[in-house]
Amino acid sequence: MLDKLLNKLKSSYIVSNYLKIYPYVKPYTFRALVAVLITIPIGSMDAVIAWSLKPYMDIVMVEKSSSSTTYIPILIIIFSVLQSLLNYTATYLNTWVGRKIANDVKTDLFDKLMHYDAGFFDKSSSGDIIFKFNNNVDMACNGLLSNLKLFTTRVFSSISLICVLFYNSWQLAIVAVIVLLGALYPLTTLRRKLKTIFNKNVFSSSAVMSHFNETYSGNRIIASYNLYDYQMKRFKETLRSLFKLGIKMIQRTGMLSPFMHFVVSLGIAAVIWLGSYLIVTNQITAGNFVSFITALIMLYNPIKSIGNHYNAVQMSLLAMESVFSLMDGKPAIVNRPDAVPLKKITNEITFKNVCFEYVKNKPVLKNINITIPVGSTIALVGNSGGGKTTFVNLLPRFYDIKSGEITFDGTDIRNFELDSLRDKIAIVFQDNFLFDGTIRDNIMLGNETASAEDIQKAVKGACLDEFIKNLDKGLDTKIGERGVLLSGGQKQRIAIARAFLKNAPIVILDEATSALDNKSESVVQEAVNNLMKDRTVFIIAHRLSTVRNADKIIVINYGEIVESGNHQELINKENGFYSALYNTQLK
């Protein structure tokens, strides 16, 4: 019987959530406990005023004597001051603990976010991630603790006031408690009403954030294409959806406080009617009745608005569920239990019958078979959307293949530890992400312990030396968020310098020069050529003139390798795909 009760408690959403958050509360247990314990006297002191009115009424108002009641006003003042100080202390401790817990949860979620696979980010908007990984944490931790303080204060206040009620008249107290339970009953159905709205609210709120992020990142596109009306229309539609959800929440929960107000009014009316009878029949004194009514009003008044606070608590609990569902989630790509570190690649990289798809039953790569000797340069060409970028994204395991295997020296790459695998691969994208900070900061991401000499070699190899010499602060020049203060060619060369500093044996160049003008391309191409020396290189390029010197050119069309060979072999192939592409570009 006890086991069943324990299991039922553990399965309840409140208990299960608190069990999950307890490891985060544990380091701050003392402060959290003090914050809760302080609410006992805070709540209990409410009863002092109500209790003190009985002797005051009976002695002063009825007996017309004040000699023995002078202590009552002083007592009320002392208790009120003490209650105020305790209230401030409880608020401070709750805020301190709440923010500490929120920071710890955010830290773990941020770590989780960084290790999620590329597929997760493909399916999530920036607003969705910000809301779920940041805003929900604040709502769950800070909101729950602040409301916990309110509720624990109310609980102890209610207990002490109910004691005053029974002290003055058990008959009236029974009526008051029955009314109280009737007023609180609707709270039991509130969570079910809020859950569906909460999920939709998260979606709409995250969409609002996505609009702001898009406007920030795409401000030049918006201006150049005059997309003001288009963006405003989308934004208003999202706000309209959020407004409807807010109204729906009021429709479902807004009657809670008015209903409680009505029930409480009935209770007060019933107590006054019954109390009048008890006074007339001398079962209670006037002092009893005044003390009782005061305690009852102090008990009932918070109940009238408790629905709104209970809404907030339920929203915090739902936010907590969302947070811990993220915490319990596992990235699709993780280390195998028996994974070993990748120390060196000495012979070859092999794709054996590799198949891959982003969406089920929609293959992107089909039965890819190719062996690449270490130290060679491989160019991937073909139609747009044919699978070239996907091909190279499988090497650092941004995605895992559906079937087949990719091996380094005969060992499946899934048997290597992820960190050691990715340490061996440097990537220069078409649009490289630069972090807010200095040029030095961004270059040193390739190797945070690099010496000044190593940095200078990387800068020279990336053809950045002349550019940096002309800057007042040199490598310590700020580049703005996403490198907004730099040209496309300068960004690419910083990314190449970063790859130089990483000094990885495998380099992937994903259309590293395709977005540049001719002058920038020639400088960046020189930097690329420097980077390619003595490494295994994968080049994705639309401009076939840049891949003529590759050891092997692989033509991928619609997910399949249709041709492979060096430039001369493929250009001489009659009716070949590569020769057709090359001749078209020449024309």
Backbone torsions as a table, in degrees:
resi	resn	phi	psi	omega
1	MET	NA	-44.8	179.3
2	LEU	-64.6	-39.8	178.4
3	ASP	-61.3	-42.2	179.6
4	LYS	-62.8	-40.3	-179.9
5	LEU	-65.0	-42.9	179.0
6	LEU	-63.4	-42.7	178.9
7	ASN	-63.5	-38.2	179.3
8	LYS	-65.9	-40.4	178.1
9	LEU	-63.5	-42.8	-179.0
10	LYS	-65.1	-32.8	-178.2
11	SER	-79.4	-16.9	178.5
12	SER	-65.6	142.2	-171.8
13	TYR	-64.8	-32.5	-179.5
14	ILE	-68.4	-49.9	-178.3
15	VAL	-63.4	-43.7	-177.9
16	SER	-63.1	-37.6	178.2
17	ASN	-66.9	-41.9	180.0
18	TYR	-69.0	-32.0	175.6
19	LEU	-64.4	-36.7	-179.3
20	LYS	-73.2	-35.0	-176.8
21	ILE	-86.5	-11.8	-176.6
22	TYR	-56.9	-41.9	178.4
23	PRO	-57.0	-27.2	178.3
24	TYR	-82.1	-28.0	178.6
25	VAL	-78.6	-31.5	-171.4
26	LYS	-50.4	-46.5	-179.1
27	PRO	-62.6	-18.4	-176.9
28	TYR	-118.1	26.5	-174.2
29	THR	-56.8	-43.8	-175.3
30	PHE	-60.9	-50.9	-178.8
31	ARG	-64.6	-41.4	-179.9
32	ALA	-62.5	-40.9	-179.5
33	LEU	-67.1	-42.9	178.0
34	VAL	-60.8	-42.1	-179.9
35	ALA	-60.7	-38.0	179.0
36	VAL	-73.6	-44.3	-177.4
37	LEU	-63.6	-33.4	179.8
38	ILE	-62.4	-28.7	-178.6
39	THR	-67.5	-18.5	179.8
40	ILE	-64.9	-55.4	177.1
41	PRO	-67.5	-31.6	178.9
42	ILE	-58.7	-48.2	-179.3
43	GLY	-71.5	-40.8	-175.0
44	SER	-66.5	-30.1	-178.0
45	MET	-66.4	-18.4	176.7
46	ASP	-59.7	-29.6	-176.7
47	ALA	-73.7	-19.5	-175.7
48	VAL	-61.7	-46.2	-178.4
49	ILE	-62.1	-46.8	-178.6
50	ALA	-63.1	-42.9	-179.3
51	TRP	-65.3	-39.5	-175.2
52	SER	-68.0	-19.4	-178.3
53	LEU	-70.9	-25.0	-179.9
54	LYS	-63.1	-57.7	178.3
55	PRO	-63.3	-32.7	179.6
56	TYR	-62.5	-47.7	-178.7
57	MET	-67.3	-44.3	-175.4
58	ASP	-68.6	-36.7	-175.7
59	ILE	-87.6	-48.8	-175.0
60	VAL	-80.2	-51.2	-173.1
61	MET	-76.5	-34.7	-176.4
62	VAL	-94.7	-51.8	-176.7
63	GLU	-84.7	-8.6	178.9
64	LYS	60.2	37.1	179.5
65	SER	-125.4	140.9	-178.8
66	SER	-124.8	0.1	-174.2
67	SER	-62.8	-34.5	-174.5
68	SER	-100.5	7.2	-176.6
69	THR	-119.4	9.0	-179.0
70	THR	-64.6	-23.4	-179.7
71	TYR	-72.9	-20.5	-172.3
72	ILE	-65.5	-50.4	177.4
73	PRO	-59.8	-39.2	178.9
74	ILE	-64.0	-41.7	179.6
75	LEU	-62.3	-41.0	179.8
76	ILE	-64.2	-42.3	179.5
77	ILE	-63.4	-46.2	-179.2
78	ILE	-59.8	-47.8	-179.0
79	PHE	-65.1	-35.5	179.6
80	SER	-67.2	-42.4	178.2
81	VAL	-63.0	-45.8	179.7
82	LEU	-61.3	-41.6	179.3
83	GLN	-63.4	-39.5	179.3
84	SER	-64.5	-43.3	179.6
85	LEU	-65.0	-42.0	178.4
86	LEU	-65.8	-36.6	179.3
87	ASN	-63.0	-44.2	177.6
88	TYR	-61.8	-44.5	-179.5
89	THR	-61.4	-43.6	180.0
90	ALA	-64.2	-41.9	178.8
91	THR	-62.6	-44.5	179.9
92	TYR	-61.5	-48.7	-177.8
93	LEU	-64.3	-41.0	179.0
94	ASN	-62.9	-42.6	179.3
95	THR	-65.2	-44.0	179.9
96	TRP	-60.4	-50.7	-178.7
97	VAL	-65.4	-43.5	-178.7
98	GLY	-59.3	-43.4	-178.3
99	ARG	-72.6	-35.6	176.4
100	LYS	-63.1	-45.9	179.1
101	ILE	-63.0	-44.1	179.3
102	ALA	-59.6	-42.4	179.1
103	ASN	-63.9	-40.3	179.1
104	ASP	-66.3	-42.4	178.9
105	VAL	-65.1	-43.0	179.1
106	LYS	-62.2	-38.3	179.2
107	THR	-61.5	-45.7	179.6
108	ASP	-66.7	-39.3	179.3
109	LEU	-67.7	-37.2	178.9
110	PHE	-64.2	-41.5	176.4
111	ASP	-62.4	-40.6	178.5
112	LYS	-63.6	-43.1	-178.5
113	LEU	-60.9	-43.8	-178.0
114	MET	-63.8	-27.6	-176.7
115	HIS	-96.2	0.4	175.2
116	TYR	-66.8	150.7	-178.3
117	ASP	-75.8	166.2	-177.7
118	ALA	-60.5	-32.2	-180.0
119	GLY	-61.0	-34.9	178.1
120	PHE	-62.1	-44.9	-178.4
121	PHE	-72.3	-28.5	176.4
122	ASP	-61.7	-33.0	-173.8
123	LYS	-96.7	-6.2	-175.0
124	SER	-115.3	140.5	174.7
125	SER	-86.6	161.1	179.4
126	SER	-62.2	-40.3	179.5
127	GLY	-63.9	-39.1	178.9
128	ASP	-61.6	-43.8	-179.2
129	ILE	-67.1	-44.8	-179.5
130	ILE	-61.1	-44.2	-176.8
131	PHE	-67.2	-46.4	-175.8
132	LYS	-73.1	-37.4	-174.6
133	PHE	-91.7	-11.4	-178.7
134	ASN	-125.9	-62.2	-174.1
135	ASN	-63.0	-41.5	179.8
136	ASN	-63.1	-32.8	179.0
137	VAL	-65.8	-45.0	178.2
138	ASP	-61.5	-43.5	-179.7
139	MET	-63.7	-39.8	-176.9
140	ALA	-71.4	-50.0	-172.5
141	CYS	-81.8	-59.2	-176.8
142	ASN	-66.1	-45.1	-178.6
143	GLY	-63.9	-41.5	-176.4
144	LEU	-67.6	-42.4	-177.9
145	LEU	-70.4	-39.7	178.7
146	SER	-65.5	-39.6	177.9
147	ASN	-73.9	-29.1	176.1
148	LEU	-62.5	-42.2	177.6
149	LYS	-60.5	-44.4	179.6
150	LEU	-61.0	-45.0	-175.5
151	PHE	-71.9	-40.1	178.7
152	THR	-65.9	-37.6	175.7
153	THR	-60.9	-45.0	-179.8
154	ARG	-63.8	-38.3	-178.8
155	VAL	-62.8	-50.7	-177.7
156	PHE	-70.4	-32.4	174.9
157	SER	-64.0	-43.5	-179.4
158	SER	-64.3	-42.4	-179.5
159	ILE	-61.7	-46.9	-178.5
160	SER	-65.8	-38.2	179.6
161	LEU	-70.5	-35.6	176.5
162	ILE	-64.9	-36.7	176.0
163	CYS	-61.1	-41.3	177.5
164	VAL	-63.0	-39.5	178.8
165	LEU	-59.2	-49.5	-178.3
166	PHE	-68.4	-31.5	177.4
167	TYR	-62.6	-38.4	-177.0
168	ASN	-83.8	-39.4	179.9
169	SER	-166.7	113.7	-179.4
170	TRP	-69.1	-30.5	179.5
171	GLN	-63.8	-49.1	179.6
172	LEU	-66.9	-34.3	-178.6
173	ALA	-64.1	-39.4	179.6
174	ILE	-62.5	-43.7	178.1
175	VAL	-61.1	-44.8	-177.7
176	ALA	-63.3	-41.9	-178.2
177	VAL	-68.6	-39.7	178.0
178	ILE	-61.1	-43.6	178.0
179	VAL	-63.4	-40.6	-179.9
180	LEU	-60.1	-45.9	179.3
181	LEU	-64.5	-37.1	178.0
182	GLY	-65.8	-36.1	179.4
183	ALA	-70.4	-33.5	-176.7
184	LEU	-84.6	-15.5	-174.4
185	TYR	-55.2	-42.2	-178.2
186	PRO	-59.1	-19.8	-179.8
187	LEU	-64.1	-23.8	-177.2
188	THR	-68.1	-20.1	-178.7
189	THR	-102.9	1.1	-171.2
190	LEU	-68.5	-41.7	-173.5
191	ARG	-60.0	-43.2	-179.7
192	ARG	-60.6	-37.1	-179.8
193	LYS	-69.7	-31.8	-175.3
194	LEU	-84.7	-26.8	-169.3
195	LYS	-59.0	-49.7	-178.2
196	THR	-65.5	-37.5	179.1
197	ILE	-67.0	-38.0	-179.0
198	PHE	-60.1	-46.9	-178.7
199	ASN	-61.7	-42.0	178.7
200	LYS	-69.8	-34.6	180.0
201	ASN	-65.5	-40.0	177.4
202	VAL	-60.6	-43.8	-179.0
203	PHE	-62.2	-46.9	-177.9
204	SER	-69.3	-39.3	179.3
205	SER	-65.5	-39.4	178.1
206	SER	-68.0	-31.8	177.6
207	ALA	-64.9	-37.3	177.0
208	VAL	-60.6	-45.2	179.0
209	MET	-63.2	-38.7	178.9
210	SER	-61.8	-37.6	177.9
211	HIS	-61.5	-43.9	178.9
212	PHE	-64.8	-42.3	179.1
213	ASN	-63.2	-42.9	179.2
214	GLU	-63.5	-41.4	-179.3
215	THR	-65.9	-37.9	178.0
216	TYR	-65.7	-50.2	-176.2
217	SER	-73.1	-32.8	-175.1
218	GLY	-106.2	26.8	-173.4
219	ASN	-60.8	-33.8	-178.6
220	ARG	-74.8	-35.0	175.8
221	ILE	-64.7	-43.5	179.2
222	ILE	-59.4	-43.9	-178.9
223	ALA	-69.6	-44.8	-174.5
224	SER	-70.3	-29.6	179.7
225	TYR	-102.5	6.7	-178.5
226	ASN	51.8	53.8	-175.6
227	LEU	-92.4	19.9	-175.7
228	TYR	-59.9	-48.2	-179.1
229	ASP	-65.5	-40.1	-179.4
230	TYR	-62.1	-48.6	-179.3
231	GLN	-65.6	-40.5	-179.3
232	MET	-64.4	-38.3	179.1
233	LYS	-62.6	-45.4	178.9
234	ARG	-64.0	-41.5	-178.1
235	PHE	-65.8	-44.0	179.5
236	LYS	-63.0	-36.7	179.0
237	GLU	-63.8	-40.1	177.9
238	THR	-66.8	-43.1	177.8
239	LEU	-62.7	-36.5	178.7
240	ARG	-63.6	-40.9	178.4
241	SER	-64.1	-41.2	179.3
242	LEU	-66.6	-38.1	177.9
243	PHE	-62.5	-44.7	179.8
244	LYS	-60.6	-39.6	179.2
245	LEU	-65.9	-40.1	177.9
246	GLY	-62.4	-42.2	178.2
247	ILE	-65.8	-39.6	179.1
248	LYS	-63.1	-36.3	178.0
249	MET	-65.5	-40.8	177.2
250	ILE	-64.3	-40.1	179.8
251	GLN	-61.4	-37.3	-176.2
252	ARG	-84.5	-29.3	-173.6
253	THR	-122.2	-10.0	-173.7
254	GLY	-66.1	-25.7	-179.0
255	MET	-79.8	-5.6	-175.5
256	LEU	-62.5	-54.8	-178.6
257	SER	-65.2	-44.4	175.8
258	PRO	-59.2	-38.4	178.9
259	PHE	-63.6	-44.8	178.6
260	MET	-61.8	-41.4	179.0
261	HIS	-58.5	-43.3	-179.0
262	PHE	-65.6	-47.0	-178.8
263	VAL	-63.0	-42.0	179.1
264	VAL	-62.6	-40.1	178.5
265	SER	-62.2	-39.9	176.2
266	LEU	-61.4	-40.3	-179.7
267	GLY	-63.8	-43.9	179.7
268	ILE	-63.9	-41.3	179.0
269	ALA	-62.1	-43.3	-179.6
270	ALA	-64.4	-39.9	-179.8
271	VAL	-66.4	-42.6	179.1
272	ILE	-62.6	-42.1	-179.9
273	TRP	-63.5	-48.9	-178.7
274	LEU	-71.0	-36.2	179.9
275	GLY	-63.9	-38.7	178.3
276	SER	-59.9	-41.6	179.3
277	TYR	-63.9	-43.1	-177.1
278	LEU	-68.2	-33.0	177.5
279	ILE	-68.9	-45.7	-178.4
280	VAL	-61.3	-37.0	-178.8
281	THR	-88.6	9.5	176.7
282	ASN	60.4	28.4	176.4
283	GLN	-84.2	-24.2	173.3
284	ILE	-138.7	159.8	178.6
285	THR	-92.0	169.4	176.1
286	ALA	-62.4	-36.3	177.8
287	GLY	-63.3	-42.0	175.5
288	ASN	-56.8	-45.2	-174.5
289	PHE	-67.8	-45.0	179.8
290	VAL	-63.4	-44.4	177.6
291	SER	-60.5	-41.4	179.9
292	PHE	-64.2	-48.5	-178.4
293	ILE	-61.8	-41.0	178.9
294	THR	-62.1	-46.8	178.8
295	ALA	-62.4	-39.2	-178.8
296	LEU	-65.0	-43.9	180.0
297	ILE	-66.1	-41.1	177.3
298	MET	-64.4	-30.7	177.9
299	LEU	-76.6	-42.9	-173.4
300	TYR	-78.7	-35.0	-174.7
301	ASN	-55.3	-48.5	177.5
302	PRO	-63.4	-29.5	-178.6
303	ILE	-63.2	-33.2	-178.7
304	LYS	-60.0	-34.4	-177.2
305	SER	-106.4	4.6	-175.7
306	ILE	-65.7	-24.2	178.9
307	GLY	-58.4	-42.4	179.9
308	ASN	-65.3	-41.7	178.7
309	HIS	-67.7	-36.9	179.4
310	TYR	-66.8	-35.8	172.5
311	ASN	-54.3	-47.9	-177.9
312	ALA	-62.9	-39.6	178.7
313	VAL	-63.6	-44.6	-179.7
314	GLN	-64.1	-39.6	177.4
315	MET	-64.0	-37.5	177.2
316	SER	-65.3	-40.7	178.4
317	LEU	-65.2	-40.4	177.9
318	LEU	-66.4	-37.9	176.1
319	ALA	-63.6	-38.0	178.8
320	MET	-64.8	-40.9	176.3
321	GLU	-58.4	-43.8	179.5
322	SER	-62.7	-42.5	-179.5
323	VAL	-62.0	-46.7	-175.9
324	PHE	-77.5	-19.2	171.1
325	SER	-68.7	-35.4	174.1
326	LEU	-67.8	-41.0	-179.1
327	MET	-64.4	-35.5	-179.0
328	ASP	-79.0	-18.9	-179.1
329	GLY	-67.4	152.0	-179.6
330	LYS	-122.5	135.6	176.1
331	PRO	-59.0	150.6	-179.6
332	ALA	-68.8	-26.8	-177.0
333	ILE	-115.0	112.6	-179.3
334	VAL	-137.3	169.3	175.6
335	ASN	-69.1	139.7	170.4
336	ARG	-70.6	154.4	-178.8
337	PRO	-57.3	-32.7	-176.4
338	ASP	-104.2	22.0	-177.5
339	ALA	-64.1	145.2	-178.9
340	VAL	-120.2	154.8	178.1
341	PRO	-70.0	142.8	175.1
342	LEU	-86.8	115.2	-176.1
343	LYS	-93.9	-42.2	-175.1
344	LYS	-160.9	148.4	173.6
345	ILE	-113.5	116.1	-171.9
346	THR	-108.0	-29.2	-171.4
347	ASN	-114.9	-66.7	-171.0
348	GLU	-155.8	159.5	172.9
349	ILE	-114.4	128.8	-173.6
350	THR	-128.7	133.5	170.1
351	PHE	-103.4	121.1	-178.7
352	LYS	-118.3	109.2	177.2
353	ASN	48.5	45.5	-175.6
354	VAL	-78.9	127.0	174.6
355	CYS	-125.0	143.8	-178.9
356	PHE	-149.5	147.0	175.5
357	GLU	-148.8	140.2	175.0
358	TYR	-81.0	-41.6	179.4
359	VAL	-113.8	136.9	-176.0
360	LYS	-55.0	134.0	178.3
361	ASN	67.2	17.6	173.4
362	LYS	-126.2	80.8	-173.3
363	PRO	-63.6	140.0	176.3
364	VAL	-105.2	-39.2	173.5
365	LEU	-122.4	136.7	-175.3
366	LYS	-128.2	115.6	173.6
367	ASN	47.0	58.0	178.7
368	ILE	-80.0	124.0	177.1
369	ASN	-130.4	117.9	179.8
370	ILE	-160.2	142.5	175.2
371	THR	-117.8	129.2	-175.1
372	ILE	-119.3	113.5	178.1
373	PRO	-66.0	142.8	177.1
374	VAL	-61.6	135.9	179.2
375	GLY	93.5	-3.0	-179.1
376	SER	-94.3	163.5	178.1
377	THR	-110.8	122.7	-177.3
378	ILE	-114.2	127.4	176.5
379	ALA	-106.0	135.9	178.0
380	LEU	-112.3	119.0	-179.8
381	VAL	-130.2	166.7	178.4
382	GLY	146.6	-172.9	-176.0
383	ASN	-67.7	152.8	178.5
384	SER	-63.9	133.3	-178.6
385	GLY	81.0	11.4	-176.6
386	GLY	-80.2	-15.7	177.7
387	GLY	119.2	11.3	-176.9
388	LYS	-65.9	-49.8	-180.0
389	THR	-65.3	-38.5	176.5
390	THR	-59.2	-41.0	179.5
391	PHE	-53.4	-50.8	-176.8
392	VAL	-77.7	-26.0	178.3
393	ASN	-68.4	-17.9	178.4
394	LEU	-77.2	-22.6	-177.9
395	LEU	-65.6	-48.6	177.0
396	PRO	-84.6	9.4	179.9
397	ARG	59.6	44.5	167.0
398	PHE	-64.4	-31.4	173.6
399	TYR	-134.3	155.9	173.6
400	ASP	-103.4	144.7	-176.5
401	ILE	-70.5	158.5	178.0
402	LYS	-79.1	-43.3	179.3
403	SER	-152.2	167.9	-176.0
404	GLY	86.6	-162.6	176.5
405	GLU	-156.4	151.4	172.5
406	ILE	-113.3	126.5	-175.2
407	THR	-123.3	146.5	167.8
408	PHE	-110.0	115.1	-177.8
409	ASP	53.2	39.5	175.1
410	GLY	86.7	-5.0	-179.6
411	THR	-105.3	127.5	179.1
412	ASP	-57.5	132.8	-177.4
413	ILE	-63.7	-19.8	177.9
414	ARG	-72.3	-10.8	177.2
415	ASN	-90.0	-3.1	177.9
416	PHE	-97.9	150.6	173.5
417	GLU	-64.2	136.6	-175.0
418	LEU	-56.7	-46.4	-176.9
419	ASP	-61.1	-43.4	-178.0
420	SER	-71.0	-32.1	176.6
421	LEU	-64.2	-48.0	-176.5
422	ARG	-73.6	-23.0	174.2
423	ASP	-62.9	-24.3	-176.0
424	LYS	-90.9	2.6	-175.4
425	ILE	-128.5	127.3	173.6
426	ALA	-112.9	138.2	-176.1
427	ILE	-125.8	133.6	171.3
428	VAL	-117.1	112.7	-176.5
429	PHE	-87.9	171.4	174.0
430	GLN	-66.5	-42.6	178.6
431	ASP	-120.7	93.5	-174.5
432	ASN	-82.4	138.3	-179.9
433	PHE	-84.5	126.4	174.5
434	LEU	-114.3	139.5	-178.8
435	PHE	-88.1	153.2	176.5
436	ASP	-62.6	131.1	-176.2
437	GLY	151.0	-151.3	-178.4
438	THR	-101.4	169.4	175.3
439	ILE	-60.5	-42.0	179.8
440	ARG	-59.9	-45.0	-179.9
441	ASP	-56.1	-44.8	-175.4
442	ASN	-72.7	-34.5	177.7
443	ILE	-69.6	-40.2	-175.6
444	MET	-73.1	-5.6	172.7
445	LEU	-61.4	-24.9	177.3
446	GLY	-70.8	-26.6	179.4
447	ASN	-164.7	100.8	-172.8
448	GLU	-70.1	-14.7	-179.9
449	THR	-105.2	14.1	-176.2
450	ALA	-64.2	144.2	177.7
451	SER	-80.5	166.8	177.9
452	ALA	-60.8	-34.7	179.0
453	GLU	-66.6	-42.3	178.6
454	ASP	-63.0	-39.8	-180.0
455	ILE	-64.3	-42.5	179.7
456	GLN	-63.7	-38.9	177.3
457	LYS	-63.6	-41.7	179.4
458	ALA	-65.4	-41.4	179.1
459	VAL	-62.7	-43.8	-179.7
460	LYS	-68.0	-42.6	179.3
461	GLY	-62.6	-31.2	-180.0
462	ALA	-89.6	8.1	179.0
463	CYS	58.6	38.1	-179.6
464	LEU	-102.0	-9.6	-170.3
465	ASP	-60.3	-43.5	-179.1
466	GLU	-65.6	-42.3	-179.6
467	PHE	-62.1	-44.3	-176.9
468	ILE	-70.2	-33.6	178.5
469	LYS	-60.7	-30.3	-177.2
470	ASN	-85.5	-0.2	179.0
471	LEU	-95.3	138.1	-178.5
472	ASP	-58.1	-41.6	-177.0
473	LYS	-103.0	6.2	176.5
474	GLY	55.6	-129.5	-178.9
475	LEU	-64.3	-19.0	-177.8
476	ASP	-93.4	17.3	176.3
477	THR	-73.8	131.8	176.7
478	LYS	-72.6	140.3	-176.1
479	ILE	-112.5	-4.3	179.6
480	GLY	79.8	166.4	-179.3
481	GLU	-63.5	131.1	-177.7
482	ARG	60.2	19.3	178.8
483	GLY	69.3	35.3	-173.6
484	VAL	-63.5	-21.5	-177.6
485	LEU	-88.1	4.2	-177.6
486	LEU	-112.7	158.5	173.6
487	SER	-80.7	168.5	179.0
488	GLY	-59.0	-43.7	-179.2
489	GLY	-66.0	-36.6	178.5
490	GLN	-67.6	-39.9	176.7
491	LYS	-61.2	-44.6	-178.3
492	GLN	-62.8	-40.0	-178.5
493	ARG	-70.0	-32.8	174.2
494	ILE	-65.6	-40.4	177.7
495	ALA	-64.3	-37.8	178.3
496	ILE	-67.8	-40.5	176.7
497	ALA	-61.6	-39.0	177.5
498	ARG	-61.6	-43.0	178.2
499	ALA	-66.5	-37.7	175.9
500	PHE	-57.4	-46.7	-175.7
501	LEU	-67.4	-30.7	177.2
502	LYS	-67.3	-33.0	176.0
503	ASN	55.6	44.8	-179.8
504	ALA	-83.5	147.8	-178.7
505	PRO	-72.7	-19.4	178.6
506	ILE	-115.7	131.6	178.7
507	VAL	-123.6	132.4	176.1
508	ILE	-113.9	123.9	178.2
509	LEU	-113.9	101.2	-175.2
510	ASP	-95.3	88.0	-179.4
511	GLU	51.8	50.3	-172.7
512	ALA	-67.3	-18.2	-177.5
513	THR	-121.2	0.7	-170.8
514	SER	-69.0	-24.6	-176.5
515	ALA	-94.3	10.9	-173.4
516	LEU	-106.6	156.4	174.0
517	ASP	-75.8	172.2	-172.9
518	ASN	-60.3	-41.8	-177.6
519	LYS	-66.8	-47.0	178.5
520	SER	-63.7	-38.3	-177.8
521	GLU	-62.3	-40.1	-177.1
522	SER	-65.5	-38.1	178.5
523	VAL	-69.4	-46.6	-179.7
524	VAL	-64.7	-37.3	179.5
525	GLN	-62.7	-37.2	176.2
526	GLU	-63.2	-42.4	177.9
527	ALA	-64.0	-40.0	178.1
528	VAL	-62.4	-44.0	179.7
529	ASN	-60.9	-38.2	176.6
530	ASN	-64.3	-41.0	-178.8
531	LEU	-66.3	-32.4	-174.2
532	MET	-73.8	-15.3	-174.1
533	LYS	-62.6	129.7	174.3
534	ASP	61.6	31.9	177.7
535	ARG	-134.6	161.7	170.8
536	THR	-86.3	121.3	-170.1
537	VAL	-122.5	134.8	172.2
538	PHE	-114.1	121.6	-178.6
539	ILE	-115.3	127.7	169.0
540	ILE	-106.1	125.1	-176.3
541	ALA	-148.7	140.6	171.4
542	HIS	-90.0	-32.4	178.6
543	ARG	-82.7	105.0	-173.2
544	LEU	-68.2	-17.9	178.8
545	SER	-64.5	-22.0	-177.5
546	THR	-85.2	-7.0	-175.7
547	VAL	-117.5	10.0	-176.3
548	ARG	-58.9	-32.6	-174.9
549	ASN	-91.9	6.8	179.1
550	ALA	-65.1	146.0	177.9
551	ASP	-64.7	-36.8	178.2
552	LYS	-144.9	136.9	176.6
553	ILE	-111.8	125.4	179.5
554	ILE	-109.3	124.1	178.8
555	VAL	-99.0	117.3	-179.8
556	ILE	-112.9	119.7	176.3
557	ASN	-125.3	124.5	177.9
558	TYR	51.5	42.9	172.0
559	GLY	83.9	4.2	-178.9
560	GLU	-127.0	147.0	174.7
561	ILE	-79.4	115.2	-178.2
562	VAL	-100.7	-22.8	177.8
563	GLU	-152.9	152.4	170.5
564	SER	-153.8	148.8	-178.5
565	GLY	156.0	-179.7	176.4
566	ASN	-83.2	175.1	-174.8
567	HIS	-57.2	-46.5	-175.7
568	GLN	-64.6	-41.9	179.9
569	GLU	-63.4	-43.0	-175.3
570	LEU	-76.4	-33.0	-177.9
571	ILE	-71.0	-27.1	-179.5
572	ASN	-88.7	-3.3	-177.2
573	LYS	-77.2	125.2	-176.6
574	GLU	-69.8	131.8	-179.8
575	ASN	57.0	31.1	-179.2
576	GLY	-82.5	155.5	178.4
577	PHE	-65.8	-46.8	-176.5
578	TYR	-63.2	-46.3	-178.8
579	SER	-62.9	-37.0	177.9
580	ALA	-64.8	-44.0	178.4
581	LEU	-63.4	-44.7	-176.4
582	TYR	-64.3	-47.0	-179.3
583	ASN	-64.5	-36.0	178.3
584	THR	-63.5	-42.5	179.8
585	GLN	-67.7	-37.0	177.9
586	LEU	-61.5	-40.7	-179.7
587	LYS	-67.1	NA	NA
